[in-house]
Amino acid sequence: MTVEAPTTPRVRRVTREELHQMVWQTPMVRLAKEFGISGNGLAKVCDKLDVPYPPRGYWAKKEAGKPVIAFKLPPRKDSIPNAADIHPTPPKPPRLPKAQQSAAAAAERLGDIVVPSNLDDLHPRVRAWIADHEKNKRNASRKTGCDVVMRDGRGH
């Protein structure tokens, strides 16, 4: 059994026609991976070239045997390029050992976060805010006749 080393995607130039054919033959996520970009990045390339691509759920419907519609490539407008270069997203650089050590040391200094069992020893401003918040909730509850009030003031 031979194991192939992962290939680094290279810059690829695709025409509108090629891209249109590819996006209707292969799911966007899989095709994007071949180009070394995200599915969202591939959708942006399609938008730039005015290439329609399958809507969400297209491949699931097609696999389930349901009818699907593939959109034709519209005629190219003067403002639309005929081709685009797809540049793969560069790999993230490995974390520097010094940064890893620094992060580990900071986490160690923090130790465990202790959460108090009660809220008796709050700052006066925090205590005032909580009291005011509770008062506003009670008033809103009386107005709407319900226990939960949403941000827009509607009862629930």
C-alpha positions in Angstrom: 0.0 0.0 0.0 1.4 3.4 -1.0 0.6 6.5 0.9 0.5 9.7 -1.2 1.9 12.8 0.3 -0.7 15.6 0.4 -0.3 17.9 -2.5 -0.2 21.6 -2.0 -2.8 23.2 -4.2 -1.3 25.7 -6.7 -2.8 28.8 -8.3 -5.2 27.8 -11.0 -6.8 29.8 -13.8 -10.3 28.8 -14.6 -12.7 30.1 -17.3 -16.3 30.8 -16.7 -17.3 27.7 -18.8 -14.9 25.4 -16.9 -16.0 26.6 -13.5 -19.7 26.3 -14.5 -19.1 22.7 -15.6 -17.2 21.9 -12.4 -19.7 23.3 -9.9 -22.5 21.4 -11.4 -20.6 18.1 -11.4 -19.0 18.3 -7.9 -20.3 19.6 -4.6 -18.9 23.1 -3.8 -17.2 22.0 -0.6 -15.4 19.1 -2.3 -14.4 21.3 -5.3 -13.2 24.1 -3.0 -11.0 21.7 -1.2 -9.4 20.7 -4.5 -8.6 24.4 -5.1 -7.3 24.8 -1.6 -10.0 27.4 -0.6 -13.2 27.4 1.4 -16.7 26.8 -0.1 -17.5 30.5 0.6 -14.3 31.5 -1.3 -15.4 29.4 -4.2 -18.9 31.0 -4.1 -17.2 34.4 -4.3 -15.2 33.4 -7.4 -18.5 32.1 -9.0 -20.2 35.4 -8.2 -17.2 37.4 -9.6 -17.5 35.4 -12.9 -21.3 35.4 -12.8 -21.4 31.6 -12.7 -24.5 30.2 -11.1 -23.9 27.4 -8.7 -26.1 24.8 -7.0 -28.3 26.1 -4.1 -28.1 24.6 -0.7 -29.6 21.1 -0.6 -29.1 20.5 -4.3 -26.9 17.5 -3.9 -29.0 15.9 -1.2 -32.1 16.2 -3.4 -30.2 14.8 -6.4 -28.9 11.9 -4.4 -32.5 11.2 -3.1 -33.7 11.0 -6.7 -35.8 14.2 -6.4 -35.9 16.5 -9.4 -33.3 19.3 -9.5 -32.7 22.2 -11.8 -29.2 23.1 -13.1 -28.9 26.7 -14.2 -27.3 27.5 -17.5 -24.3 29.8 -17.8 -25.6 33.3 -18.7 -24.0 35.2 -21.5 -20.9 37.1 -20.3 -21.5 40.8 -19.7 -18.7 43.3 -20.6 -18.0 44.0 -17.0 -17.5 40.3 -16.1 -14.1 38.7 -16.6 -13.9 35.5 -18.7 -11.5 33.8 -16.3 -10.1 34.1 -12.7 -7.1 32.9 -10.9 -7.9 30.9 -7.8 -5.2 31.3 -5.2 -5.2 28.6 -2.5 -5.4 29.7 1.1 -1.9 29.5 2.6 -1.5 27.0 5.4 -1.4 28.5 8.9 2.1 28.8 10.2 2.9 26.5 13.1 2.8 28.0 16.5 6.2 29.2 17.7 7.5 27.2 20.7 8.0 30.4 22.6 4.4 31.4 22.1 3.2 28.0 23.3 5.4 28.2 26.4 4.1 31.7 27.1 0.5 30.6 26.8 1.0 27.6 29.0 2.8 29.7 31.6 -0.1 32.3 31.6 -2.7 29.5 32.0 -0.7 28.0 34.9 -0.5 31.4 36.7 -4.3 31.8 36.4 -4.9 28.4 38.0 -8.5 27.4 38.6 -11.2 30.0 38.4 -13.2 30.1 41.6 -16.8 31.0 41.3 -18.4 32.2 44.6 -21.3 30.1 45.9 -23.4 33.3 46.6 -23.6 36.8 45.4 -23.6 38.6 48.8 -20.3 40.4 48.3 -20.9 42.3 45.1 -19.7 45.7 44.1 -22.4 48.3 45.0 -22.9 49.3 41.4 -23.3 45.7 40.3 -25.8 45.2 43.2 -27.7 48.4 42.1 -27.8 47.2 38.5 -29.2 43.8 39.4 -31.9 45.4 41.6 -32.9 47.8 38.8 -32.9 44.9 36.3 -35.2 42.8 38.5 -37.5 45.8 39.0 -37.7 46.3 35.3 -38.5 42.6 34.7 -41.3 42.7 37.3 -42.8 45.9 35.7 -42.7 44.4 32.2 -44.3 41.2 33.5 -47.1 43.1 35.0 -47.7 45.1 31.8 -47.8 42.0 29.6 -49.2 39.5 32.0 -46.5 37.0 31.4 -43.3 35.8 33.0 -40.8 36.2 30.1 -40.3 39.4 28.3 -38.3 39.5 25.1 -35.8 42.4 24.3 -38.4 44.1 22.0 -40.9 44.2 24.9 -43.2 41.4 23.6 -44.4 39.0 26.2 -43.9 35.3 25.8 
